[in-house]
Amino acid sequence: MPLAVFALALGAFAISTTEFVILGLLLNVSQDFGISISDAGFLVTAYAIGVVIGAPLLTPILARYPRKKVIVFLLALFTIGNAIAVFAPNYETLLFSRVFTALVHASFYGLSSIVASQLVSKDKQARAMSMVFMGATIANIAGAPLGTMIGLEFGWRSTSIACAILGFLAMIGISLLVPKVKTEKPKNIAAEFRTLLQPQVIRALLLTLVGFAGTFTLLTYIAPLLIQLTGFVEGEISMMLFIFGLGMAIGNPIGGWLTDKDLKLALNTTLGFLFVILIAIGLLSSYMIPMYVLTFLFGAALFATITPLQVNAMIAAGDAPVMAASFNIAAFNLANALAAVIGGYVIDSSLGINFLPFAAASFALLGLAFALSTQKRSTKSEVGESMSSTST
């Protein structure tokens, strides 16, 4: 595999580490700025909002420019965003830095995966693309836990310094190692936007929004839950995030395998499994040994749902799979944003953090019910078309 692909993967590693490392540092940020945990949780929401804004805003604009230059430009913005976080004098500035940094997320992943496929022969294109996303997987297994350790030891700002350095190194590596690649002219963006308004596409995006919301309702506040309910100390949170990341690495290929076999089966199985795990966490969150296992399974359940939800949106869009994929990424992150807000409300309410896993499970159950109802509607439509064809 060319070194240029690994340079792209380093960029993905830096971006995904920035996204997830804040989960283990919410308590520290809240203490530093004198805010509640639920207010600190808005830092997760802010990043998700940045991705939601950046996906439809930047991708169509930047698609016409040379891909290598665009990727380097995106990483420069990412590095600046982390630098702003390092010197943030108040909570509001830190919120802004999270939104600013996240603007590059969807465009970087979309363009980097395409460029990676252009750097190798046709028989290696899928592996090259997966290598870019492997950077995100490694970020969850190693980047976020290591960043949490650094943040707990030297302060949360040190983590932003590390992420800025990673972004700068990736920018230099891509500048030196990635050759100029062909940049195709953009397709009819307006027509693809119209495709997104089709009922089946809207249903697919809504399924992503509802089904995935359950993951971040809990994940946003996983560190406070593990500390306050389970009894872990702050220094052990990085280890728990590592276990969570291992689960994600296992869940990702399982979700892909199920999707290859049967998309409906994959949607129903992964959402159902997510519901069961969230309920189990709600019942057993006071016990350390079960939480080791359940944290791993929660990571597996989270990443297992991503592929079927993404493929479901792309298939629903028909002739506009690229735009659908981009907007589905936005739907994932909109789910993250809403879930973080809802989770904060649950914590601040009389229900408290004890009820958080059950609130998360309700979204997974709602997503499963929505998936089943959509599939039933699709089956009826297929039967109707078949009968019409037969009578003709």
C-alpha angles and dihedrals in degrees: 000000000000118000087237090069091054089051089056090047089053089057090051090048091053094047096047092045089055091049097051107027092078089068091074094044104050093106091052093048092047091051093046095052097032095241134132123266090247090055090050087052088067086075086073089047091050092055092048091050089052091055091047090053096041098050098066096025105050104026098064091042097048097040092086095057128080107286098224092053091047093052091049089048091051092051090049089056089047092052092049090050092055091046089056089053091052092058098033106143093195145014094264092057091049089052090052092050090054092052092045093049093047094055090082096049104092096035092050094051093044096049097037093054090050093047091048090055089052092056097063140046120277094259090059101041097100091049091049091052092047089051090061091052089045085071088063092048092051088048089060094044098042113358100060096042092046091046089051090052090050092047094049092048102041104016131275093275090066088065091057089051090053092048091048090052091049091050092049092049091049090049092052092044093051091046091054103034109031113081125214109281133196115273114205120214113261117264124235098300094183092056091049091050089053089053089058089062092063112115095240092053093048090051091051092050091047090052089055091047095050100034096048095043090080092065098057095038084073103022094059090062099030093118095053090045093051091047101040101036107023097036102237117150123235093257091060095055093083088056091051090049088052090053089047090051092051088055090052091052090053095043095052098066091039090056090048093049092050091047091052090052098045128339095208091049090050094050094047095043098047095044091045091049091049090053092051093049093049091051090049091052090051091053098041105032091114093062121079102204096052090045092060089058096038093050088055092047091047089057090048092049092048096053094038090063095053101072098048091046091049095046091045090058094045093050092047090054094056106183095021105056095140094054090043091052090051093049091045088056085053089050090052090053094043085055088051091051096048092043092053090052093047091047089053091052091050092051092048093046127082088266092067131188091311090073094048098096091050091050088051091048091054090063092050090050091048090050091051091049090049091049092051093048091049091050090049090052090049092050092051090050092051091049091049092051090048093052091047091051092048094050090049 
